[in-house]
Amino acid sequence: MSNITTRPPHYIGPDGRLDDCLVSNGCKIYGTARHSILSTDVIIEERAVVEDSVLLPGAHVKSGAHICRAILGENSTVEEGVKLGSVDTTKDTAVVGNDVVIGKGNDPMINRKAIGYITANYSSTYGSVLLKDRPIASVPFLGRYRLIDFPLSNMMNAGIKTVGVVMPGNYRSLIDHVGSGKGLGPGPQEGRPVHGARQRVWHHQGRHAFLLRDIISNKTLFQRSDKPYVVMMGTNIIFNMDLNTIIDAHENSGAQMTVVYCKATRNVDDETKLEINENGRLTGVSAGVVRR
């Protein structure tokens, strides 16, 4: 604790909590602060959480806001319910300037360029007892997670809040895991990773594959969106990716479509093959051999 005699002592409310924090005089703590530095006259309201952050004099975090790895300038305000910053240490620290107000309308954690579209109706050409009653999207990963968590988490980390999910016919295990998406929020729920996305679920007709027909059938998602871009991802590949970097690269390229691919290190005859020219442009696509 620090002591500045020109300010009254700091105050911790009945539900306030401090954990490994440096707190100056004049602060009023009604919420929670962990591993943070709170300068003079900082206010943290009820149900607000501040973690691993630096709040300069007069910063005000309102009720229900969640701040993580951020620097708030003097007399800045974070409005109710806003989520600012990221637990991902590979991402830059969120910085808010002096006298700036961060509200839901200008929340930097909301991606205003893209919506998400996940095809969860993939099947496998390889027989497995794990796929007897479930699609690939709900195959367990390390016991706690499912394969669909990877694209959902990538979209959450990019601030994509609206996600459409195309379901397979055997969708029960997938619905059990992701639910309707309405209850997803900033904290852990039922032992699942939190995706923070509003999901719209449709049922796929016919065989389990990525089909243009599914996109046409679910065109309502795209027509209702005011975002200029759509990020489409499958659930049959495990990966983590910074989608904001991809969206920015697509925007700067001027191309109609951007494809993220992996250069093969071995001969795989059942994967889609892309022909890329010396300028990095896609010139052709050939389908792999499907094993029966």
Order of alpha helices (4+ residues) and beta strands (2+ residues): beta-beta-beta-beta-beta-beta-beta-beta-beta-beta-beta-beta-beta-beta-beta-beta-beta-beta-beta-alpha-beta-alpha-beta-alpha-alpha-beta-alpha-beta-beta
